Amino acid sequence: MLPRLPDSELDDSLRDGVDALADCDATDAAAEPPTIVSISDIHGYLDDARSALLTLTDHPEFAPVVVQDDDGRLHWADENYVLLFNGDLVDRGPANEGVLELVARLIAEAPPGRVRLTLGNHEALALSPDQFGFDEWFSGQVDDDARRQLYEAIVDGHVVAAYAGHTVTYAHAGADEPYDVSAANESLVAAAETLQEAISTDEDRAMQGRIIKDYPQVLGVGRNHLKGPEAGLVWLHFDHLSADAPPQVVGHTRHDAPTTNGRVHCQNVLRNNVDSPSTSSRGHPDDTVDSRGGEAVFVETPEALSALIRQSDGGVETRTAPFN
């Protein structure tokens, strides 16, 4: 599911949030806490993800989170960022392998803990491909080697259930009630370790179903619909998150623009804008690439949460939360 990743140097404290990473990186009292850049629901649309990640490059007030080489590939920029892919890297789009290669390359190039992926429901499909019947999708066609790589990425801390930001918690779908990030991440690791033991054995298929029931906080699905109100952190629909829910950034549920309900902010905008054509200079050898417009990243500092949104003319608009 992910190309082979480097051995992790993360300890348990760094799995869970930006504060531990800032403490680890600090060399003196003046060290700045890292800024978090997040993007969700790429779904195999590599060009649109590239355009979204380059919004920081194209905005005069931000240092780049990635830099682009002469062939258009993105690489880690040596800046004080955490880059969080908030679930659903694959399915639906034309470049699933390319998106996975991008994420793996950035993980390998960045310092430990600086690039993370929260588990989305489409990654969860790859955890248990025999349980959901989506075999027409990339995630439903993974072989045992690809599944092992995903399990290893979870155990090594590259893929987490949730990530604690400065003032919000990041999870693909979120939760309506407060939850402990460390406990959620430990549950996901336990599920991955269980699946590792069962893969390619007679217990494999049954275990794929069992983890959904054994770890409902993260992997649970709704009773009448996969995204129903009983669903866990990777499946819950945005409509089931009340205005009183804990402060969160989620993806999962499609919107045309960054959307706020109470203290919950949804960043899943790429697919709703993927068919909105525009062409702008992106610094490629070909000079122009279809940037489409509307794709966005979130940027969180200790003081504010903002969205950087690609415009139809190639420029970048900044909006500050709440987004409605």
HELIX and SHEET records of a PDB file:
HELIX    1   1 ASP A   12  ASP A   16  1                                   5    
HELIX    2   2 VAL A   18  ASP A   25  1                                   8    
HELIX    3   3 LEU A   46  LEU A   53  1                                   8    
HELIX    4   4 ASN A   96  GLU A  109  1                                  14    
HELIX    5   5 ASN A  121  LEU A  127  1                                   7    
HELIX    6   6 PRO A  129  PHE A  132  1                                   4    
HELIX    7   7 PHE A  138  GLN A  141  5                                   4    
HELIX    8   8 ASP A  144  VAL A  155  1                                  12    
HELIX    9   9 VAL A  181  ALA A  198  1                                  18    
HELIX   10  10 ASP A  204  ASP A  214  1                                  11    
HELIX   11  11 PRO A  216  LEU A  219  1                                   4    
HELIX   12  12 PHE A  238  HIS A  240  5                                   3    
HELIX   13  13 ARG A  271  ASN A  273  5                                   3    
SHEET    1   A 7 VAL A 159  VAL A 160  0                                        
SHEET    2   A 7 VAL A 115  THR A 118  1                                        
SHEET    3   A 7 TYR A  81  PHE A  85  1                                        
SHEET    4   A 7 THR A  35  ILE A  39  1                                        
SHEET    5   A 7 ALA A 296  GLU A 300 -1                                        
SHEET    6   A 7 LEU A 305  ARG A 310 -1                                        
SHEET    7   A 7 VAL A 316  THR A 320 -1                                        
SHEET    1   B 2 VAL A  66  GLN A  68  0                                        
SHEET    2   B 2 LEU A  74  TRP A  76 -1                                        
SHEET    1   C 5 TYR A 163  ALA A 164  0                                        
SHEET    2   C 5 THR A 169  TYR A 170 -1                                        
SHEET    3   C 5 GLN A 248  VAL A 250  1                                        
SHEET    4   C 5 VAL A 264  CYS A 266  1                                        
SHEET    5   C 5 THR A 259  ASN A 261 -1                                        
SHEET    1   D 2 THR A 279  SER A 281  0                                        
SHEET    2   D 2 THR A 288  ASP A 290 -1                                        
END                                                                             
